[in-house]
Amino acid sequence: MRRKLAAGNWKMNGTSADLGQIEALAAAHSGAISEIMIAPPHTLLHRASEFTKTGPITLGAQDCHKRESGAHTGDISADMLLDAGASYVILGHSERRTEHDEHDEDVRGKARAALKAGLRVIICMGEELEEREADNTLDIIGGQLAGSIPDDISGETLVVAYEPIWAIGTGKVPTIAQISEVHDFIRARLAKRFGPQVARSIRLLYGGSVKPANAAEIFAVDNVDGALVGGASLTAQDFSPIIAALDAS
Ligand code: PGA
């Protein structure tokens, strides 16, 4: 059975003053059924690992380089993230694709490096509003799936996050039918490529304006195994009810 995953992406938010949020979450959810992952900025990983050594929370990073080391000023390698306490890395987030011109082949290269280092990967994909309105969503997702995911994955090491770009940070959420259609499509495509058994074990997250108020409804959708949460993961007060909704789903 797939273990549900509540993943928090802090993006470029958080300083040491915010470590208390992770400490509070760990204390509040010591008996969590779901897995909880927080991806703080790189600068907090090592210190955050103090609160995640024994509790229910695992740590993730928000990006990594495709090379193991070398002359790449300002970049960070998968090994470094693992060393700092991460066990996941989020790759191909739409903000990376847009702001850093990352394409599917870049994401795939980074994913290979992360898997080689021993990290699990959360690979993100999603359509623009114009693509949805033109009825191209499944084509876009199909292309991103084929291009971003390397061949050597397993149900243990790969998580896929469907994040419609127009829903990220906007308060807009697709309909339940739209979420369901895309998640079913992703599962079917994964089955075609990796076989039904592997596809059944890969967790599929929905992301984009997940809040305490809409979480339960989204988690009731078949093939939604959790969420990738941005804004509402920044405080324990907001993230906690989302985790509780996932535990109850
Ligand atoms: P949001 O971000 O929850 O703030 O919409 C989601 C994400 O970008 O992962």
py3Dmol code that shows the C-alpha trace and the ligand (Angstrom):
import py3Dmol

protein = """\
ATOM      1  CA  MET A   1       0.000   0.000   0.000  1.00  0.00           C
ATOM      2  CA  ARG A   2       1.150   3.518  -0.722  1.00  0.00           C
ATOM      3  CA  ARG A   3       1.942   5.551   2.366  1.00  0.00           C
ATOM      4  CA  LYS A   4       0.307   8.972   2.111  1.00  0.00           C
ATOM      5  CA  LEU A   5       2.664  11.936   1.991  1.00  0.00           C
ATOM      6  CA  ALA A   6       2.123  15.504   3.169  1.00  0.00           C
ATOM      7  CA  ALA A   7       4.993  17.474   1.689  1.00  0.00           C
ATOM      8  CA  GLY A   8       5.699  21.113   2.551  1.00  0.00           C
ATOM      9  CA  ASN A   9       7.699  23.294   0.192  1.00  0.00           C
ATOM     10  CA  TRP A  10       8.919  26.406   1.994  1.00  0.00           C
ATOM     11  CA  LYS A  11      10.361  27.910  -1.197  1.00  0.00           C
ATOM     12  CA  MET A  12      12.511  30.992  -0.444  1.00  0.00           C
ATOM     13  CA  ASN A  13      11.033  31.452   3.011  1.00  0.00           C
ATOM     14  CA  GLY A  14      12.359  30.788   6.482  1.00  0.00           C
ATOM     15  CA  THR A  15      15.279  31.641   8.735  1.00  0.00           C
ATOM     16  CA  SER A  16      16.386  30.085  12.002  1.00  0.00           C
ATOM     17  CA  ALA A  17      13.478  31.839  13.733  1.00  0.00           C
ATOM     18  CA  ASP A  18      11.133  29.467  11.860  1.00  0.00           C
ATOM     19  CA  LEU A  19      12.713  26.207  13.005  1.00  0.00           C
ATOM     20  CA  GLY A  20      10.174  26.215  15.831  1.00  0.00           C
ATOM     21  CA  GLN A  21       7.475  25.447  13.242  1.00  0.00           C
ATOM     22  CA  ILE A  22       9.163  22.147  12.431  1.00  0.00           C
ATOM     23  CA  GLU A  23       9.650  21.386  16.101  1.00  0.00           C
ATOM     24  CA  ALA A  24       5.959  22.091  16.748  1.00  0.00           C
ATOM     25  CA  LEU A  25       4.843  19.887  13.851  1.00  0.00           C
ATOM     26  CA  ALA A  26       7.035  17.021  15.021  1.00  0.00           C
ATOM     27  CA  ALA A  27       5.516  17.251  18.500  1.00  0.00           C
ATOM     28  CA  ALA A  28       1.926  17.546  17.258  1.00  0.00           C
ATOM     29  CA  HIS A  29       2.138  14.625  14.822  1.00  0.00           C
ATOM     30  CA  SER A  30       4.311  12.105  16.630  1.00  0.00           C
ATOM     31  CA  GLY A  31       1.654   9.472  15.918  1.00  0.00           C
ATOM     32  CA  ALA A  32       1.045  10.451  12.286  1.00  0.00           C
ATOM     33  CA  ILE A  33      -0.108   7.744   9.893  1.00  0.00           C
ATOM     34  CA  SER A  34       1.053   9.748   6.898  1.00  0.00           C
ATOM     35  CA  GLU A  35       4.615  10.594   6.113  1.00  0.00           C
ATOM     36  CA  ILE A  36       5.390  14.282   6.577  1.00  0.00           C
ATOM     37  CA  MET A  37       8.116  15.987   4.576  1.00  0.00           C
ATOM     38  CA  ILE A  38       9.317  19.552   4.932  1.00  0.00           C
ATOM     39  CA  ALA A  39      11.591  21.162   2.367  1.00  0.00           C
ATOM     40  CA  PRO A  40      13.029  24.280   4.014  1.00  0.00           C
ATOM     41  CA  PRO A  41      15.660  26.415   2.271  1.00  0.00           C
ATOM     42  CA  HIS A  42      19.093  24.752   2.091  1.00  0.00           C
ATOM     43  CA  THR A  43      20.409  26.995   4.867  1.00  0.00           C
ATOM     44  CA  LEU A  44      18.066  25.393   7.405  1.00  0.00           C
ATOM     45  CA  LEU A  45      18.424  21.738   6.483  1.00  0.00           C
ATOM     46  CA  HIS A  46      21.180  20.846   8.885  1.00  0.00           C
ATOM     47  CA  ARG A  47      19.623  22.631  11.834  1.00  0.00           C
ATOM     48  CA  ALA A  48      16.170  21.282  11.042  1.00  0.00           C
ATOM     49  CA  SER A  49      17.561  17.752  11.127  1.00  0.00           C
ATOM     50  CA  GLU A  50      17.819  18.141  14.909  1.00  0.00           C
ATOM     51  CA  PHE A  51      14.005  17.906  15.046  1.00  0.00           C
ATOM     52  CA  THR A  52      13.584  15.169  12.501  1.00  0.00           C
ATOM     53  CA  LYS A  53      16.054  12.513  13.656  1.00  0.00           C
ATOM     54  CA  THR A  54      13.491  10.569  15.606  1.00  0.00           C
ATOM     55  CA  GLY A  55      10.076  12.058  14.837  1.00  0.00           C
ATOM     56  CA  PRO A  56       7.547  11.621  12.039  1.00  0.00           C
ATOM     57  CA  ILE A  57       9.098  14.281   9.790  1.00  0.00           C
ATOM     58  CA  THR A  58      11.552  13.759   6.965  1.00  0.00           C
ATOM     59  CA  LEU A  59      13.434  16.571   5.270  1.00  0.00           C
ATOM     60  CA  GLY A  60      13.653  17.497   1.641  1.00  0.00           C
ATOM     61  CA  ALA A  61      15.503  20.036  -0.465  1.00  0.00           C
ATOM     62  CA  GLN A  62      14.077  22.148  -3.277  1.00  0.00           C
ATOM     63  CA  ASP A  63      16.628  21.537  -6.040  1.00  0.00           C
ATOM     64  CA  CYS A  64      20.022  19.997  -6.750  1.00  0.00           C
ATOM     65  CA  HIS A  65      22.673  20.082  -9.460  1.00  0.00           C
ATOM     66  CA  LYS A  66      23.023  17.245 -11.942  1.00  0.00           C
ATOM     67  CA  ARG A  67      26.775  16.901 -11.250  1.00  0.00           C
ATOM     68  CA  GLU A  68      28.338  15.397  -8.138  1.00  0.00           C
ATOM     69  CA  SER A  69      30.783  18.264  -7.532  1.00  0.00           C
ATOM     70  CA  GLY A  70      32.893  20.792  -9.368  1.00  0.00           C
ATOM     71  CA  ALA A  71      33.053  24.372 -10.585  1.00  0.00           C
ATOM     72  CA  HIS A  72      29.375  25.348 -10.275  1.00  0.00           C
ATOM     73  CA  THR A  73      29.333  28.489  -8.173  1.00  0.00           C
ATOM     74  CA  GLY A  74      26.236  28.833  -6.053  1.00  0.00           C
ATOM     75  CA  ASP A  75      24.907  25.366  -6.803  1.00  0.00           C
ATOM     76  CA  ILE A  76      24.401  22.413  -4.498  1.00  0.00           C
ATOM     77  CA  SER A  77      24.855  18.693  -5.121  1.00  0.00           C
ATOM     78  CA  ALA A  78      22.654  15.810  -4.120  1.00  0.00           C
ATOM     79  CA  ASP A  79      25.421  14.440  -1.871  1.00  0.00           C
ATOM     80  CA  MET A  80      25.587  17.737  -0.009  1.00  0.00           C
ATOM     81  CA  LEU A  81      21.844  17.666   0.593  1.00  0.00           C
ATOM     82  CA  LEU A  82      21.981  14.129   1.896  1.00  0.00           C
ATOM     83  CA  ASP A  83      24.889  15.113   4.143  1.00  0.00           C
ATOM     84  CA  ALA A  84      22.861  18.061   5.476  1.00  0.00           C
ATOM     85  CA  GLY A  85      19.962  15.782   6.453  1.00  0.00           C
ATOM     86  CA  ALA A  86      17.675  15.643   3.405  1.00  0.00           C
ATOM     87  CA  SER A  87      16.168  12.402   2.216  1.00  0.00           C
ATOM     88  CA  TYR A  88      14.035  13.908  -0.572  1.00  0.00           C
ATOM     89  CA  VAL A  89      14.577  16.535  -3.219  1.00  0.00           C
ATOM     90  CA  ILE A  90      11.835  18.385  -5.116  1.00  0.00           C
ATOM     91  CA  LEU A  91      12.755  18.670  -8.791  1.00  0.00           C
ATOM     92  CA  GLY A  92      11.202  20.399 -11.782  1.00  0.00           C
ATOM     93  CA  HIS A  93       9.005  22.733  -9.766  1.00  0.00           C
ATOM     94  CA  SER A  94       7.348  25.208 -12.135  1.00  0.00           C
ATOM     95  CA  GLU A  95       9.172  28.086 -10.429  1.00  0.00           C
ATOM     96  CA  ARG A  96      12.492  26.408 -11.355  1.00  0.00           C
ATOM     97  CA  ARG A  97      11.266  25.671 -14.854  1.00  0.00           C
ATOM     98  CA  THR A  98      10.201  29.310 -15.336  1.00  0.00           C
ATOM     99  CA  GLU A  99      12.757  31.309 -13.367  1.00  0.00           C
ATOM    100  CA  HIS A 100      15.762  29.119 -14.184  1.00  0.00           C
ATOM    101  CA  ASP A 101      14.746  27.926 -17.616  1.00  0.00           C
ATOM    102  CA  GLU A 102      14.787  24.274 -16.559  1.00  0.00           C
ATOM    103  CA  HIS A 103      13.502  21.834 -19.135  1.00  0.00           C
ATOM    104  CA  ASP A 104      12.470  18.195 -18.893  1.00  0.00           C
ATOM    105  CA  GLU A 105      15.964  16.956 -19.762  1.00  0.00           C
ATOM    106  CA  ASP A 106      17.482  19.103 -16.978  1.00  0.00           C
ATOM    107  CA  VAL A 107      14.997  17.707 -14.498  1.00  0.00           C
ATOM    108  CA  ARG A 108      15.764  14.176 -15.630  1.00  0.00           C
ATOM    109  CA  GLY A 109      19.533  14.791 -15.216  1.00  0.00           C
ATOM    110  CA  LYS A 110      19.039  16.162 -11.734  1.00  0.00           C
ATOM    111  CA  ALA A 111      16.789  13.244 -10.842  1.00  0.00           C
ATOM    112  CA  ARG A 112      19.454  10.789 -11.959  1.00  0.00           C
ATOM    113  CA  ALA A 113      22.027  12.519  -9.783  1.00  0.00           C
ATOM    114  CA  ALA A 114      19.672  12.582  -6.810  1.00  0.00           C
ATOM    115  CA  LEU A 115      18.791   8.894  -7.125  1.00  0.00           C
ATOM    116  CA  LYS A 116      22.451   7.984  -7.463  1.00  0.00           C
ATOM    117  CA  ALA A 117      23.209   9.864  -4.241  1.00  0.00           C
ATOM    118  CA  GLY A 118      20.432   8.008  -2.430  1.00  0.00           C
ATOM    119  CA  LEU A 119      17.780  10.736  -2.304  1.00  0.00           C
ATOM    120  CA  ARG A 120      14.146  10.174  -3.202  1.00  0.00           C
ATOM    121  CA  VAL A 121      12.767  12.547  -5.819  1.00  0.00           C
ATOM    122  CA  ILE A 122       9.510  14.467  -6.022  1.00  0.00           C
ATOM    123  CA  ILE A 123       9.173  15.393  -9.682  1.00  0.00           C
ATOM    124  CA  CYS A 124       6.727  18.209 -10.397  1.00  0.00           C
ATOM    125  CA  MET A 125       4.703  18.876 -13.504  1.00  0.00           C
ATOM    126  CA  GLY A 126       1.713  20.947 -14.501  1.00  0.00           C
ATOM    127  CA  GLU A 127       0.054  22.944 -17.230  1.00  0.00           C
ATOM    128  CA  GLU A 128      -0.333  26.680 -17.804  1.00  0.00           C
ATOM    129  CA  LEU A 129      -3.827  28.159 -17.790  1.00  0.00           C
ATOM    130  CA  GLU A 130      -3.750  28.692 -21.570  1.00  0.00           C
ATOM    131  CA  GLU A 131      -2.812  25.047 -22.057  1.00  0.00           C
ATOM    132  CA  ARG A 132      -5.753  23.920 -19.961  1.00  0.00           C
ATOM    133  CA  GLU A 133      -8.116  26.262 -21.754  1.00  0.00           C
ATOM    134  CA  ALA A 134      -6.897  24.882 -25.085  1.00  0.00           C
ATOM    135  CA  ASP A 135      -7.628  21.371 -23.790  1.00  0.00           C
ATOM    136  CA  ASN A 136      -3.953  20.386 -23.922  1.00  0.00           C
ATOM    137  CA  THR A 137      -3.463  19.421 -20.290  1.00  0.00           C
ATOM    138  CA  LEU A 138      -2.990  15.687 -20.765  1.00  0.00           C
ATOM    139  CA  ASP A 139      -0.602  16.201 -23.690  1.00  0.00           C
ATOM    140  CA  ILE A 140       1.520  18.554 -21.605  1.00  0.00           C
ATOM    141  CA  ILE A 141       1.553  16.206 -18.617  1.00  0.00           C
ATOM    142  CA  GLY A 142       2.311  13.218 -20.851  1.00  0.00           C
ATOM    143  CA  GLY A 143       5.306  15.047 -22.307  1.00  0.00           C
ATOM    144  CA  GLN A 144       6.613  16.135 -18.907  1.00  0.00           C
ATOM    145  CA  LEU A 145       6.215  12.616 -17.530  1.00  0.00           C
ATOM    146  CA  ALA A 146       8.103  11.069 -20.430  1.00  0.00           C
ATOM    147  CA  GLY A 147      10.835  13.711 -20.413  1.00  0.00           C
ATOM    148  CA  SER A 148      11.437  14.402 -16.717  1.00  0.00           C
ATOM    149  CA  ILE A 149      11.400  10.951 -15.157  1.00  0.00           C
ATOM    150  CA  PRO A 150      14.504   8.805 -15.571  1.00  0.00           C
ATOM    151  CA  ASP A 151      14.262   5.057 -16.242  1.00  0.00           C
ATOM    152  CA  ASP A 152      15.839   3.790 -13.035  1.00  0.00           C
ATOM    153  CA  ILE A 153      13.087   4.702 -10.583  1.00  0.00           C
ATOM    154  CA  SER A 154      11.076   2.570  -8.194  1.00  0.00           C
ATOM    155  CA  GLY A 155       7.940   3.069  -6.159  1.00  0.00           C
ATOM    156  CA  GLU A 156      10.191   3.779  -3.189  1.00  0.00           C
ATOM    157  CA  THR A 157      12.258   6.474  -4.842  1.00  0.00           C
ATOM    158  CA  LEU A 158       9.808   8.361  -7.074  1.00  0.00           C
ATOM    159  CA  VAL A 159       6.964  10.670  -6.114  1.00  0.00           C
ATOM    160  CA  VAL A 160       5.126  12.625  -8.827  1.00  0.00           C
ATOM    161  CA  ALA A 161       3.482  15.957  -8.020  1.00  0.00           C
ATOM    162  CA  TYR A 162       0.777  17.334 -10.295  1.00  0.00           C
ATOM    163  CA  GLU A 163       0.762  21.098  -9.866  1.00  0.00           C
ATOM    164  CA  PRO A 164      -1.268  23.153 -12.338  1.00  0.00           C
ATOM    165  CA  ILE A 165       0.770  26.348 -12.667  1.00  0.00           C
ATOM    166  CA  TRP A 166      -2.317  28.530 -12.521  1.00  0.00           C
ATOM    167  CA  ALA A 167      -3.229  27.049  -9.127  1.00  0.00           C
ATOM    168  CA  ILE A 168       0.119  27.697  -7.410  1.00  0.00           C
ATOM    169  CA  GLY A 169      -0.100  30.508  -4.891  1.00  0.00           C
ATOM    170  CA  THR A 170      -3.289  31.856  -6.460  1.00  0.00           C
ATOM    171  CA  GLY A 171      -6.040  30.398  -4.295  1.00  0.00           C
ATOM    172  CA  LYS A 172      -7.496  28.808  -7.443  1.00  0.00           C
ATOM    173  CA  VAL A 173      -7.941  25.051  -7.405  1.00  0.00           C
ATOM    174  CA  PRO A 174      -9.008  22.745 -10.240  1.00  0.00           C
ATOM    175  CA  THR A 175     -12.296  20.933  -9.876  1.00  0.00           C
ATOM    176  CA  ILE A 176     -12.236  17.529  -8.250  1.00  0.00           C
ATOM    177  CA  ALA A 177     -13.030  16.010 -11.666  1.00  0.00           C
ATOM    178  CA  GLN A 178     -10.028  17.776 -13.214  1.00  0.00           C
ATOM    179  CA  ILE A 179      -7.666  16.596 -10.461  1.00  0.00           C
ATOM    180  CA  SER A 180      -9.036  13.081 -10.768  1.00  0.00           C
ATOM    181  CA  GLU A 181      -8.638  13.014 -14.557  1.00  0.00           C
ATOM    182  CA  VAL A 182      -4.984  14.058 -14.434  1.00  0.00           C
ATOM    183  CA  HIS A 183      -4.059  11.711 -11.573  1.00  0.00           C
ATOM    184  CA  ASP A 184      -5.707   8.744 -13.310  1.00  0.00           C
ATOM    185  CA  PHE A 185      -3.873   9.665 -16.487  1.00  0.00           C
ATOM    186  CA  ILE A 186      -0.499   9.866 -14.673  1.00  0.00           C
ATOM    187  CA  ARG A 187      -1.047   6.474 -13.028  1.00  0.00           C
ATOM    188  CA  ALA A 188      -1.965   4.913 -16.386  1.00  0.00           C
ATOM    189  CA  ARG A 189       1.066   6.416 -18.136  1.00  0.00           C
ATOM    190  CA  LEU A 190       3.368   5.207 -15.363  1.00  0.00           C
ATOM    191  CA  ALA A 191       1.857   1.725 -15.688  1.00  0.00           C
ATOM    192  CA  LYS A 192       2.530   1.712 -19.402  1.00  0.00           C
ATOM    193  CA  ARG A 193       6.153   2.671 -18.910  1.00  0.00           C
ATOM    194  CA  PHE A 194       7.124   0.914 -15.685  1.00  0.00           C
ATOM    195  CA  GLY A 195       4.521  -1.824 -15.428  1.00  0.00           C
ATOM    196  CA  PRO A 196       1.386  -1.909 -13.261  1.00  0.00           C
ATOM    197  CA  GLN A 197       3.099  -3.098 -10.107  1.00  0.00           C
ATOM    198  CA  VAL A 198       5.664  -0.299  -9.981  1.00  0.00           C
ATOM    199  CA  ALA A 199       3.035   2.263 -11.069  1.00  0.00           C
ATOM    200  CA  ARG A 200       0.751   1.188  -8.219  1.00  0.00           C
ATOM    201  CA  SER A 201       3.491   1.867  -5.680  1.00  0.00           C
ATOM    202  CA  ILE A 202       4.392   5.402  -6.858  1.00  0.00           C
ATOM    203  CA  ARG A 203       2.826   8.170  -4.842  1.00  0.00           C
ATOM    204  CA  LEU A 204       1.007  10.944  -6.706  1.00  0.00           C
ATOM    205  CA  LEU A 205       0.651  14.296  -4.951  1.00  0.00           C
ATOM    206  CA  TYR A 206      -1.621  17.170  -5.856  1.00  0.00           C
ATOM    207  CA  GLY A 207      -0.181  20.681  -5.383  1.00  0.00           C
ATOM    208  CA  GLY A 208      -1.549  24.180  -5.872  1.00  0.00           C
ATOM    209  CA  SER A 209      -3.382  26.199  -3.203  1.00  0.00           C
ATOM    210  CA  VAL A 210      -3.997  23.257  -0.880  1.00  0.00           C
ATOM    211  CA  LYS A 211      -5.398  24.711   2.352  1.00  0.00           C
ATOM    212  CA  PRO A 212      -6.979  23.328   5.518  1.00  0.00           C
ATOM    213  CA  ALA A 213     -10.402  24.168   4.020  1.00  0.00           C
ATOM    214  CA  ASN A 214     -10.036  22.161   0.793  1.00  0.00           C
ATOM    215  CA  ALA A 215      -7.646  19.378   1.827  1.00  0.00           C
ATOM    216  CA  ALA A 216     -10.181  16.698   2.803  1.00  0.00           C
ATOM    217  CA  GLU A 217     -12.053  16.992  -0.485  1.00  0.00           C
ATOM    218  CA  ILE A 218      -8.844  16.693  -2.514  1.00  0.00           C
ATOM    219  CA  PHE A 219      -7.553  13.748  -0.442  1.00  0.00           C
ATOM    220  CA  ALA A 220     -10.777  11.838  -1.120  1.00  0.00           C
ATOM    221  CA  VAL A 221      -9.856  11.610  -4.818  1.00  0.00           C
ATOM    222  CA  ASP A 222      -8.655   8.201  -6.011  1.00  0.00           C
ATOM    223  CA  ASN A 223      -5.020   8.297  -7.008  1.00  0.00           C
ATOM    224  CA  VAL A 224      -4.295  11.342  -4.844  1.00  0.00           C
ATOM    225  CA  ASP A 225      -1.786  10.084  -2.275  1.00  0.00           C
ATOM    226  CA  GLY A 226      -1.100  13.385  -0.585  1.00  0.00           C
ATOM    227  CA  ALA A 227      -0.177  16.973  -1.329  1.00  0.00           C
ATOM    228  CA  LEU A 228       2.712  19.257  -2.085  1.00  0.00           C
ATOM    229  CA  VAL A 229       1.911  22.381  -0.121  1.00  0.00           C
ATOM    230  CA  GLY A 230       3.564  25.785  -0.435  1.00  0.00           C
ATOM    231  CA  GLY A 231       2.076  28.720   1.476  1.00  0.00           C
ATOM    232  CA  ALA A 232       0.064  26.635   3.931  1.00  0.00           C
ATOM    233  CA  SER A 233       3.143  24.632   4.962  1.00  0.00           C
ATOM    234  CA  LEU A 234       4.966  27.625   6.420  1.00  0.00           C
ATOM    235  CA  THR A 235       3.330  27.468   9.816  1.00  0.00           C
ATOM    236  CA  ALA A 236       2.458  24.481  11.967  1.00  0.00           C
ATOM    237  CA  GLN A 237      -0.938  26.066  12.531  1.00  0.00           C
ATOM    238  CA  ASP A 238      -1.847  25.846   8.833  1.00  0.00           C
ATOM    239  CA  PHE A 239      -0.024  22.639   7.915  1.00  0.00           C
ATOM    240  CA  SER A 240      -1.250  20.631  10.876  1.00  0.00           C
ATOM    241  CA  PRO A 241      -4.923  20.401   9.813  1.00  0.00           C
ATOM    242  CA  ILE A 242      -3.798  19.375   6.319  1.00  0.00           C
ATOM    243  CA  ILE A 243      -1.775  16.511   7.797  1.00  0.00           C
ATOM    244  CA  ALA A 244      -4.741  15.576   9.974  1.00  0.00           C
ATOM    245  CA  ALA A 245      -7.015  15.526   6.909  1.00  0.00           C
ATOM    246  CA  LEU A 246      -4.582  13.246   5.114  1.00  0.00           C
ATOM    247  CA  ASP A 247      -4.375  10.921   8.116  1.00  0.00           C
ATOM    248  CA  ALA A 248      -8.175  10.755   8.143  1.00  0.00           C
ATOM    249  CA  SER A 249      -8.492  10.075   4.413  1.00  0.00           C
TER     250      SER A 249
END
"""
ligand_1 = """\
9
PGA
P 0.956 26.791 -2.909
O 2.281 26.209 -3.620
O 0.476 25.723 -1.969
O 1.434 28.027 -2.193
O -0.022 27.078 -3.986
C 2.348 24.875 -4.011
C 3.677 24.580 -4.620
O 4.198 25.417 -5.388
O 4.276 23.512 -4.371
"""
view = py3Dmol.view(width=600, height=400)
view.addModel(protein, "pdb")
view.setStyle({"model": 0}, {"cartoon": {"style": "trace"}})
view.addModel(ligand_1, "xyz")
view.setStyle({"model": 1}, {"stick": {}})
view.zoomTo()
view.show()
